[in-house]
Amino acid sequence: MTPHYDRYYQHGDTPHDAGSPNPVSFLAVPGKSAFDFYVVCQPDRLPASLQAQWRNLVDRAFHHAFEWVGFGAKTSVGYGAMTFPTTGAPPAGAPAQDSAASLAMPLSGSSVATEVWRGATLTYKKNTGEIRAFIKGKSTAPLKNDATKTFGATLGEERLVQLKKSAELKNVAVEVEVQGNNLRLKGLCG
């Protein structure tokens, strides 16, 4: 991220292109990284109405986050999307549950669907080399680096040149992987 108009936003100056943008670094974890979530609760500190059901509420909150929200920042462009583990066994090194009711909560089941977008528009950003697909107000996360090259090769030379030249390619059928609010461009459809 690089905010370009900090003098405008923070000090009331007029927005202009002569400012000095300040890059803001943020941590990005590689795909397929594994995480363990631990929730610790002291039920005796909860209202009586929640003491028996807190685990179910936390479980539902995690399911919602995995399925629809994501974790961390920039989830609308694909960061923070996660899937549930495939096994219900607690990970190695997980703390044992004790009388204070600490919870190493195994989560199970994740839905990943595939959609075909017929009549989609592909866009190409010349400055970053990113490719996205758009249809009816929906947008995929951008393909970057090697993913852009791989997808570009499936377009064929003529369509790839057209996309790069006009920054847009209309009426394309694409396959999109849907997981919660994360939409990922997988490839072209015949």
PATORKE-267741 format. One record per residue: residue number from 1; x, y, z of N, C-alpha, C, O in turn. Coordinates in Angstrom, 3 decimals. Each point is the difference from the previous one (the first is absolute). Layout:
N
 pos      n.x      n.y      n.z     ca.x     ca.y     ca.z      c.x      c.y      c.z      o.x      o.y      o.z
 NUM        X        Y        Z        X        Y        Z        X        Y        Z        X        Y        Z
...
// end
This chain:
190
 pos      n.x      n.y      n.z     ca.x     ca.y     ca.z      c.x      c.y      c.z      o.x      o.y      o.z
   1    0.853   -1.172    0.000   -0.853    1.172    0.000    0.898    1.234    0.000    1.057    0.030    0.630
   2   -1.505    0.962   -1.342    0.744    1.249   -0.018   -0.979    1.167   -0.028   -0.457    0.389   -1.075
   3    0.124    0.178    2.233   -0.880    1.170    0.004    0.697    1.186   -0.671    1.119    0.363    0.364
   4   -1.794    0.229   -1.345    0.605    1.088   -0.763   -0.371    1.395    0.509    0.710    0.962   -0.294
   5   -1.791   -0.829    1.042   -0.491    1.327    0.350   -0.098    0.188    1.513   -1.027    0.459    0.501
   6    2.073   -0.804    0.220   -0.060    0.111    1.463   -0.164    1.445    0.457   -0.663    0.250    1.006
   7    1.253    0.709   -1.724   -0.163    1.410    0.384   -1.461    0.426   -0.133   -0.478    0.821    0.782
   8   -0.229   -1.369   -1.759   -1.425    0.306   -0.198   -0.839   -0.646    1.105   -0.830    0.664    0.623
   9    1.048   -1.961   -0.382   -0.812   -0.733    0.966    0.280    0.411    1.445   -0.920    0.043    0.816
  10    2.147    0.251   -0.500    0.354    0.249    1.391    0.153    1.477    0.363   -0.117    0.361    1.171
  11    0.377    0.498   -2.165    0.292    1.391    0.324   -0.878    1.002   -0.744    0.183    1.207    0.158
  12   -1.133   -1.682   -0.966   -0.935    0.891   -0.661    0.528    0.700   -1.239   -0.684    0.868   -0.543
  13    1.886   -1.216    0.073    0.517    0.599   -1.238   -0.824   -0.481   -1.191   -0.765   -0.957    0.115
  14    0.919    1.615   -1.243   -0.685   -0.450   -1.218    0.726   -1.220   -0.550    1.222   -0.097    0.120
  15   -1.963   -0.843   -0.725    0.671   -1.171   -0.582    0.721    0.402   -1.291   -0.573    0.690   -0.843
  16    1.810   -1.116    0.695    0.775    0.285   -1.214    1.069   -1.071   -0.153    0.268   -0.761    0.929
  17    0.332    0.708   -2.096    0.963   -1.050   -0.302    1.438    0.336    0.385    0.916   -0.755   -0.326
  18   -0.705    1.864    1.007    1.357    0.379    0.371    0.382   -0.483    1.398    1.102    0.283    0.471
  19   -1.995   -1.006    0.193    0.293   -0.493    1.340    1.000   -1.143   -0.035    0.363   -0.484   -1.072
  20    0.071    0.063    2.223    0.937   -1.116    0.110   -0.731   -1.201    0.579   -0.297   -0.031    1.195
  21    0.006   -0.953   -2.031   -0.688   -1.179    0.529    0.882   -0.750    0.991    1.219   -0.066   -0.162
  22   -1.843   -0.494    1.180    0.712   -0.768    1.015   -0.432   -1.457   -0.078   -1.121   -0.328    0.389
  23    1.989   -0.555   -0.886   -0.371   -1.412   -0.063   -0.272   -0.570    1.391    0.721    0.294    0.954
  24   -1.761   -1.105   -0.852   -0.349   -0.662    1.250    0.124   -1.503   -0.246   -0.769   -0.575   -0.771
  25    1.723   -0.044    1.416    0.197   -1.440   -0.170   -0.979   -0.754    0.882   -0.370    0.466    1.078
  26   -0.043   -1.628   -1.541   -0.817   -0.870    0.838    0.406   -1.432   -0.243    0.510   -0.345   -1.066
  27   -0.737   -0.473    2.047    0.392   -1.392   -0.045   -0.943   -0.787   -0.892   -1.219    0.091    0.150
  28    1.764   -0.855   -1.066   -0.784   -0.917   -0.824    0.592   -1.390    0.190    1.197   -0.203   -0.198
  29   -2.026   -0.739    0.577    0.437   -1.362    0.264   -0.209   -0.821   -1.272   -1.033    0.153   -0.651
  30    1.968   -1.009    0.279   -0.144   -0.790   -1.227   -1.258   -0.885    0.027   -0.443   -0.430    1.065
  31   -0.116    0.171   -2.234   -1.148   -0.891   -0.110    0.309   -1.375    0.557    1.160   -0.410    0.048
  32   -2.171   -0.286    0.365    0.076   -1.357    0.553    0.742   -0.057    1.334    0.392   -1.079    0.444
  33   -0.195    2.245    0.204    0.570    0.010    1.342   -1.050   -0.538    0.971   -1.198    0.186   -0.215
  34    1.637   -0.841    1.264   -0.919   -0.563    0.988   -0.021    0.874    1.252    1.030    0.534    0.414
  35   -2.197   -0.396    0.173   -0.175    0.770    1.222   -0.803   -0.815    0.989   -0.866   -0.783   -0.389
  36    1.146    0.963    1.654   -0.785   -0.593    1.068   -0.648    1.144    0.769    0.677    0.947    0.402
  37   -1.978   -1.035   -0.198   -0.722    0.995    0.782   -0.372   -0.630    1.336   -0.570   -1.090    0.039
  38    0.889    1.765    1.039   -0.338   -0.475    1.334   -0.862    1.047    0.683    0.311    1.191   -0.013
  39   -1.387   -1.650    0.601   -0.884    0.899    0.735   -0.017   -0.468    1.444   -0.241   -1.174    0.279
  40    0.495    2.086    0.627    0.000   -0.314    1.420   -1.132    0.782    0.645   -0.162    1.199   -0.230
  41   -0.613   -1.899    1.042   -1.141    0.650    0.633   -0.079   -0.422    1.465    0.324   -1.130    0.364
  42   -0.754    2.055    0.442   -0.317   -0.304    1.391   -1.512    0.160    0.125   -0.485    1.101    0.260
  43   -0.266   -2.193   -0.442   -1.463    0.097   -0.042   -0.615    0.640    1.240   -1.060    0.620   -0.091
  44    1.708   -0.760    1.248   -0.571    0.581    1.216    0.000    1.530   -0.033   -0.664    0.631    0.822
  45    1.399   -0.027   -1.761    0.018    1.464   -0.131   -1.049    0.485   -1.003   -0.204    1.204   -0.155
  46   -0.465   -2.146   -0.529   -1.034    0.349   -0.974   -1.355    0.101    0.674   -0.201   -0.558    1.079
  47   -0.733    1.269   -1.708   -1.375   -0.028    0.524   -0.515   -1.444   -0.015    0.409   -0.798   -0.843
  48   -1.272    0.480    1.744   -0.517   -1.378    0.124   -0.588   -0.498   -1.308    0.114   -1.186   -0.311
  49   -0.740    2.065   -0.464   -0.633   -0.417   -1.255    1.019   -0.437   -1.058   -0.371   -0.685   -0.953
  50    1.639    1.062    1.096    1.025   -0.358   -0.988    0.938   -1.103    0.461    0.753   -0.549   -0.804
  51   -0.789    0.218    2.083    0.974   -0.953    0.528   -0.061   -1.366   -0.671    1.036   -0.636   -0.194
  52   -2.212    0.183   -0.156   -0.135   -1.328   -0.598    0.173    0.020   -1.512    0.235   -1.049   -0.599
  53   -0.345    2.208   -0.032    0.018    0.012   -1.462    1.160    0.780   -0.618    0.000    0.215   -1.212
  54    0.976    0.209    1.990    1.066    0.827   -0.554    0.775   -0.706   -1.097    0.387    0.632   -0.983
  55   -0.153   -1.932    1.130    0.750   -0.740   -1.031   -0.744    0.009   -1.328    0.601    0.183   -1.058
  56   -1.899   -0.379    1.120   -0.797    0.021   -1.224    0.054    1.378   -0.663    0.097    0.095   -1.223
  57   -0.159    0.965    2.019    0.056    1.363   -0.549    1.359    0.288   -0.643    0.065    0.601   -1.072
  58    1.017   -1.030    1.726    1.335    0.200   -0.567    0.146   -0.822   -1.276    0.557    0.477   -0.989
  59   -1.054   -1.706    1.012    0.049   -0.857   -1.180   -0.729    0.660   -1.172    0.511    0.016   -1.120
  60   -1.690    0.521    1.375   -0.765    0.674   -1.060    0.722    1.241   -0.504   -0.027    0.287   -1.197
  61    0.668    0.446    2.087    0.750    1.195   -0.411    1.182   -0.380   -0.899    0.254    0.665   -1.005
  62    0.466   -1.727    1.364    1.109   -0.448   -0.843   -0.508   -0.502   -1.348    0.586    0.314   -1.037
  63   -1.653   -1.080    1.041   -0.551   -0.472   -1.268   -0.367    1.174   -0.901    0.279   -0.021   -1.199
  64   -0.899    1.032    1.770   -0.371    1.177   -0.791    1.250    0.690   -0.552    0.032    0.390   -1.167
  65    0.984   -0.243    1.998    1.226    0.654   -0.453    0.674   -0.803   -1.108    0.438    0.576   -0.995
  66   -0.347   -1.902    1.150    0.606   -0.831   -1.033   -0.796    0.073   -1.304    0.581    0.107   -1.080
  67   -1.880   -0.165    1.182   -0.855   -0.100   -1.178   -0.209    1.333   -0.709   -0.028    0.037   -1.230
  68   -0.120    1.063    1.976   -0.435    1.247   -0.621    0.914    1.194    0.204    0.097    0.846   -0.889
  69    0.567   -0.745    2.011    0.674    1.242    0.341    1.493   -0.040   -0.307    0.534    0.946   -0.579
  70    0.138   -2.007    0.952    1.444   -0.049   -0.109    0.635    0.513    1.276   -0.700    0.399    0.931
  71    2.013   -0.407   -0.884    0.743    0.397    1.192    1.006    1.078   -0.385    0.739   -0.159   -0.972
  72   -0.706    1.240    1.716    0.976    1.049   -0.232   -0.474    1.037   -0.995   -1.199    0.157   -0.230
  73    2.144    0.543   -0.351   -0.292    1.125   -0.888   -0.064   -0.439   -1.457    0.497   -1.066   -0.363
  74   -1.109    1.894   -0.456   -0.042   -0.141   -1.456   -0.672   -1.304   -0.451    0.393   -0.586   -1.009
  75   -1.396    0.138    1.754   -0.673   -1.245   -0.363   -0.774    0.115   -1.308   -0.203   -1.012   -0.672
  76   -0.231    2.197    0.292   -0.770    0.137   -1.234    0.843   -0.239   -1.244   -0.551   -0.199   -1.083
  77    1.869    0.214    1.211    0.859   -0.299   -1.140    0.729   -1.325    0.177    1.010   -0.255   -0.655
  78   -1.527   -0.586    1.544    0.499   -1.363    0.096    0.909   -0.312    1.160    0.290   -1.172    0.243
  79    0.172    2.166    0.484    0.826   -0.295    1.166   -0.887   -0.521    1.133   -1.161    0.393    0.111
  80    1.700   -1.268    0.719   -0.710   -0.457    1.187   -1.018   -1.091   -0.231   -0.680   -0.407    0.942
  81    0.549   -0.083   -2.170   -0.935   -1.097   -0.252    0.629   -1.296    0.508    1.158   -0.292   -0.300
  82   -1.909   -0.467    1.056    0.509   -1.250    0.564   -1.045   -1.091   -0.155   -1.189    0.271   -0.171
  83    1.656   -1.507    0.233   -0.905   -1.146   -0.017    0.118   -0.732    1.322    1.001    0.113    0.708
  84   -2.041   -0.865   -0.390    0.021   -0.798    1.225    0.965   -1.152   -0.153    0.216   -0.483   -1.111
  85    0.372    0.032    2.212    0.844   -1.191   -0.083   -0.831   -1.224   -0.370   -1.202   -0.050    0.260
  86    1.855   -0.931   -0.866   -0.729   -1.192   -0.435   -0.153   -1.028    1.104   -0.816   -0.912   -0.129
  87    1.570    1.027    1.204   -0.145   -0.941    1.106   -0.504    0.730    1.228    0.230    1.198    0.171
  88   -0.912   -1.930    0.670   -0.516    0.589    1.230    0.959   -0.159    1.167   -0.294    0.458    1.104
  89    1.447   -1.103   -1.329    0.954   -0.219    1.083    0.700    1.301    0.354    0.367    0.766   -0.892
  90   -0.175   -0.504    2.176    0.732    1.215    0.366    1.432   -0.075   -0.506    0.574   -1.088   -0.052
  91    0.010    2.203   -0.318    1.365    0.001   -0.505    1.002   -0.398    1.075   -0.272    0.094    1.197
  92    1.444   -0.542   -1.659    1.053   -0.374    0.938    0.359    1.208    0.856    0.131    1.116   -0.503
  93    0.022   -1.350    1.784    0.360    1.086    0.901   -1.180    0.795    0.515    0.188    0.976    0.725
  94   -1.413   -1.374   -1.086   -1.179    0.734    0.476   -0.138   -0.210    1.501    0.197   -1.113    0.486
  95   -0.530    2.153    0.249   -0.145   -0.169    1.450   -1.215   -0.856    0.323   -1.014    0.046   -0.696
  96    1.133   -0.821    1.755   -1.128   -0.830    0.422   -1.072    0.875    0.628    0.299    1.037    0.592
  97   -1.567   -1.466   -0.729   -1.075    0.751    0.628    0.061   -0.235    1.503    0.263   -1.110    0.463
  98   -0.507    2.161    0.274    0.045   -0.133    1.449   -1.303    0.499    0.604   -0.963    0.282   -0.713
  99    0.947   -0.177    2.031   -1.230    0.395    0.677   -0.387    1.444   -0.304   -1.157    0.379    0.186
 100    2.109    0.431   -0.651   -0.325    1.375   -0.398   -0.608    0.024   -1.390   -0.299    1.066   -0.536
 101    0.116   -2.246   -0.047   -0.670   -0.150   -1.289    0.732    0.683   -1.142   -0.618    0.683   -0.815
 102    1.946   -0.865    0.750    0.677    0.493   -1.191   -0.421   -0.886   -1.164   -0.300   -1.179    0.187
 103    0.280    1.731   -1.350   -0.546   -0.705   -1.153    0.989    0.031   -1.143    0.370    1.076   -0.468
 104    0.063   -2.230    0.013    0.726   -0.115   -1.255   -1.034   -0.501   -0.988   -0.197   -1.207   -0.137
 105   -0.445    2.100   -0.535   -1.196   -0.321   -0.755    0.317   -0.516   -1.388    0.495    0.765   -0.827
 106   -0.760   -2.039    0.533    0.146   -0.464   -1.373   -1.190    0.483   -0.826   -1.146   -0.046    0.447
 107    1.432    0.496   -1.619   -1.049    0.456   -0.902   -0.027   -0.946   -1.185    1.041   -0.497   -0.429
 108   -2.221    0.250   -0.097   -0.075   -0.948   -1.098   -0.915    0.512   -1.093   -0.903    0.802    0.240
 109    1.158   -1.284   -1.444   -0.857    0.268   -1.143    0.139    1.399   -0.549   -0.178    0.971    0.736
 110    0.485   -0.844   -1.986    0.071    1.291   -0.657   -0.595   -0.162   -1.379    0.193   -1.024   -0.654
 111   -0.910    2.026    0.218   -0.570   -0.134   -1.320    0.734    0.886   -0.990    0.093    1.216    0.171
 112    0.419   -1.848   -1.196    0.622    0.695   -1.111   -0.824   -0.367   -1.221   -0.150   -1.178   -0.324
 113   -0.373    2.170   -0.341   -0.833   -0.237   -1.175    0.699    0.572   -1.225    0.893    0.841    0.111
 114   -1.307   -1.301   -1.255    0.513    0.526   -1.255   -1.166    0.560   -0.794   -1.049   -0.634   -0.123
 115    1.245    1.827   -0.414   -1.005    0.637   -0.846    0.589    0.238   -1.382    1.208    0.182   -0.149
 116   -2.063   -0.186   -0.846    0.401    0.383   -1.345   -0.632    1.359   -0.277   -1.218    0.161    0.084
 117    2.054    0.803   -0.413   -0.468    1.336   -0.346    0.067    0.146   -1.508    1.075    0.213   -0.560
 118   -2.223   -0.326   -0.099   -0.057    0.195   -1.453   -0.262    1.475   -0.274   -0.880    0.595    0.620
 119    1.623   -0.006   -1.529   -0.150    1.415   -0.293    0.745    0.893    0.966   -0.348    1.172    0.146
 120    1.361   -1.691    0.516    0.797    0.792    0.945    0.948    0.940   -0.746    0.257   -0.167   -1.192
 121    0.247    1.140    1.911    1.003    0.920   -0.534    1.297   -0.221    0.759    0.022    0.012    1.230
 122    1.060   -0.214   -1.976    1.325   -0.091    0.605    0.642    1.374   -0.063   -0.131    0.706   -1.000
 123    0.829   -0.321    2.073    0.732    1.260   -0.007    1.467   -0.280    0.291    0.350   -0.952    0.696
 124    0.486    1.807   -1.248    1.448   -0.123    0.176    0.536    1.342    0.462   -0.233    1.019   -0.651
 125    0.950   -1.007    1.774    0.632    1.224    0.506    1.443    0.019   -0.488    0.813   -0.832    0.402
 126   -0.507    1.775   -1.259    1.343    0.054   -0.587    1.080    0.252    1.039    1.089   -0.566   -0.096
 127   -1.368    1.403    1.084    1.038    0.341    0.977    0.323   -1.141    0.963    1.111   -0.051    0.528
 128   -2.048   -0.861   -0.286    0.251   -1.105    0.934   -0.009   -1.369   -0.673    0.474   -0.978    0.579
 129   -1.011    0.900   -1.801   -0.084   -1.277   -0.697   -1.105   -0.909    0.528    0.016   -1.202   -0.267
 130   -0.975    1.754    1.013   -1.073   -0.812    0.590   -1.148   -0.201   -0.991   -0.331    0.884   -0.790
 131   -0.256   -2.065    0.860   -1.181   -0.320   -0.799   -1.139   -0.328    0.951    0.187   -0.732    0.973
 132   -1.372    1.274   -1.255   -1.220   -0.273    0.767   -1.128   -0.314   -0.963    0.066    0.325   -1.186
 133   -1.106   -0.965    1.712   -1.237   -0.218   -0.754   -1.130    0.725    0.712   -0.057    0.014    1.230
 134   -0.841    0.588   -2.000   -1.152    0.728    0.532   -1.260   -0.500   -0.681    0.011   -0.305   -1.193
 135   -1.104    0.219    1.955   -1.316   -0.265   -0.570   -1.065    0.467    0.997    0.078   -0.309    1.189
 136   -1.046    1.035   -1.669   -1.160    0.429    0.792    0.368    0.475    1.405   -0.586   -0.456    0.982
 137    1.542    1.358   -0.882    0.375    0.561    1.295    0.905   -0.870    0.841    0.372    0.404    1.102
 138   -0.001   -1.580   -1.573    0.919   -0.872    0.742    1.373    0.053   -0.658    0.123    0.196   -1.209
 139    0.902   -0.376    2.031    1.370    0.055   -0.493    0.834   -1.081    0.679   -0.166   -0.261    1.191
 140    1.053   -0.360   -1.942    0.921   -0.962    0.603    1.176    0.740    0.613    0.270    1.155   -0.329
 141    0.413   -1.835    1.216    1.259    0.528    0.520    0.986    0.061   -1.166   -0.108   -0.800   -0.930
 142    1.057    1.722    0.957    0.923    0.110   -1.131    0.968   -1.176   -0.076    0.495   -0.484    1.018
 143   -0.237    0.036   -2.237    1.078   -0.957   -0.230    1.282    0.805   -0.097    0.034    1.051   -0.640
 144    1.024   -1.545    1.276    1.269    0.725    0.018    1.141   -0.927   -0.376   -0.103   -1.217    0.154
 145    1.180    1.790   -0.642    1.267   -0.679   -0.258   -0.170   -1.260   -0.841   -0.500    0.071   -1.122
 146    0.913   -1.231    1.653   -0.062   -1.237   -0.774   -1.425   -0.388   -0.361   -0.233   -0.565   -1.069
 147   -0.728    0.859    1.946   -1.402   -0.323   -0.295   -0.479    0.785   -1.213   -0.779   -0.519   -0.800
 148    1.235    1.768    0.647   -0.354    0.806   -1.162    0.584   -0.619   -1.264   -0.685   -0.098   -1.018
 149    1.943   -0.318    1.077    0.646   -0.613   -1.168   -0.689   -1.289   -0.400   -0.229   -0.241   -1.186
 150   -0.105   -0.593    2.166   -0.661   -1.266   -0.282   -1.358    0.234   -0.644   -0.330   -0.629   -1.005
 151   -0.463    1.538    1.585   -1.317    0.298   -0.566    0.133    0.633   -1.380   -0.762   -0.333   -0.908
 152    1.727    1.247    0.740    0.219    0.647   -1.288    0.303   -1.004   -1.100   -0.429    0.173   -1.140
 153    1.171   -1.225    1.483    0.323   -1.030   -0.989   -1.253   -0.736   -0.470   -0.067   -0.432   -1.150
 154   -0.929    0.287    2.034   -1.234   -0.692   -0.394   -0.870    0.853   -0.912   -0.860   -0.524   -0.708
 155    1.080    1.850    0.721   -0.773    0.885   -0.870    0.377   -0.152   -1.462   -0.824    0.233   -0.884
 156    2.042   -0.617    0.630    0.504   -0.026   -1.363    0.628    1.346   -0.328   -0.364    1.028    0.571
 157    1.304   -1.054   -1.491    0.793    1.189   -0.309   -0.851    1.184   -0.453    0.208    1.123    0.459
 158   -1.164   -1.366   -1.358   -0.799    1.099   -0.558   -0.839    0.700    1.075   -0.003    1.228    0.085
 159   -0.704   -2.008    0.731   -0.840    0.608    1.043    0.840    0.634    1.097   -0.404    1.015    0.568
 160    1.572   -1.592   -0.254    0.874    0.584    1.008    0.514    1.367   -0.458    0.035    0.947    0.785
 161    0.362   -0.849   -2.060    0.455    1.284   -0.547   -1.133    1.014    0.042    0.214    1.157    0.359
 162   -1.428   -1.590   -0.726   -1.166    0.899    0.030   -0.284    0.478    1.425   -0.279    1.179    0.213
 163    0.350   -2.097    0.768   -0.239    0.376    1.399    1.039    1.010    0.479   -0.347    0.994    0.638
 164    1.606   -1.244   -0.942    1.054    0.914    0.455   -0.081    1.352   -0.705    0.309    1.031    0.596
 165   -0.722   -1.033   -1.854   -0.074    1.253   -0.759   -1.167    0.870    0.459    0.165    1.202    0.208
 166   -1.345   -1.804   -0.049   -1.190    0.791    0.352   -0.313   -0.029    1.492   -0.898    0.711    0.451
 167    1.622   -1.521    0.323   -0.190   -0.153    1.448   -1.341   -0.634    0.346   -0.401   -0.010    1.164
 168   -0.297   -0.521   -2.170   -1.319   -0.594    0.243   -0.317   -0.998   -1.109    0.327    0.225   -1.166
 169   -0.958   -1.314    1.538   -0.442   -1.010   -0.955   -1.408   -0.417    0.404   -0.197   -0.581    1.068
 170   -0.771    0.875   -1.911   -1.405   -0.227    0.352   -0.516   -1.329   -0.541    0.569   -0.603   -0.911
 171   -1.679    0.176    1.520   -0.743   -1.183   -0.431    0.847   -1.270    0.013    0.087   -0.716   -0.998
 172    0.530    0.455    2.141    0.852   -1.168    0.188   -0.676   -0.924    1.015   -0.565    0.476    0.985
 173    0.617   -1.771   -1.211   -0.529   -0.975    0.959    1.150   -0.471    0.883    0.990   -0.545   -0.489
 174   -1.132    0.762    1.803    1.061   -0.376    0.934   -0.558   -0.878    1.114   -1.192    0.027    0.309
 175    2.085   -0.796    0.276   -0.338   -0.835    1.151    0.537    0.690    1.245    1.164    0.399    0.052
 176   -2.036   -0.262    0.961    0.345    0.724    1.213   -0.229   -0.898    1.210   -1.055   -0.621    0.128
 177    2.037    0.554    0.748   -0.126   -0.754    1.249   -0.555    0.940    1.058    0.532    1.090    0.212
 178   -1.604   -1.515    0.454   -0.667    0.823    0.996    0.154   -0.655    1.364   -0.405   -1.144    0.208
 179    1.001    1.894    0.718    0.103   -0.476    1.376   -0.321    1.180    0.900    0.832    0.884    0.204
 180   -2.032   -0.878    0.327   -0.451    1.133    0.792   -0.042    1.237   -0.868   -0.645    0.001   -1.048
 181    1.332    1.064    1.475    0.024    1.213   -0.807    1.226    0.069   -0.900    0.229    1.022   -0.648
 182    0.556   -2.082    0.598    1.186   -0.037   -0.842   -0.347   -0.614   -1.351   -0.437   -1.149   -0.069
 183    0.630    1.909   -1.000   -0.251   -0.457   -1.356    1.354   -0.075   -0.713    0.697    1.007   -0.127
 184   -0.330   -2.204   -0.336    1.326   -0.192   -0.624   -0.185   -0.458   -1.435   -0.714   -0.967   -0.264
 185    1.355    1.658   -0.657   -0.044   -0.333   -1.413    0.830   -1.257   -0.230    1.210   -0.001    0.223
 186   -1.873   -1.080   -0.675    0.693   -1.269   -0.181    0.478   -0.188   -1.436    1.114   -0.473   -0.227
 187   -1.953    0.842   -0.743    0.386   -0.212   -1.397   -1.128    0.335   -0.951   -1.042    0.526    0.389
 188    1.282   -0.846   -1.646   -1.004    0.231   -1.035   -0.929   -1.199   -0.102    0.364   -1.116    0.371
 189   -1.553    1.356   -0.870   -0.940   -1.079   -0.289   -0.138   -0.110   -1.513   -0.054    1.003   -0.712
 190   -0.001   -2.233    0.245   -0.077   -0.288   -1.431   -1.089    0.711   -0.663   -0.187   -0.145   -1.208
// end
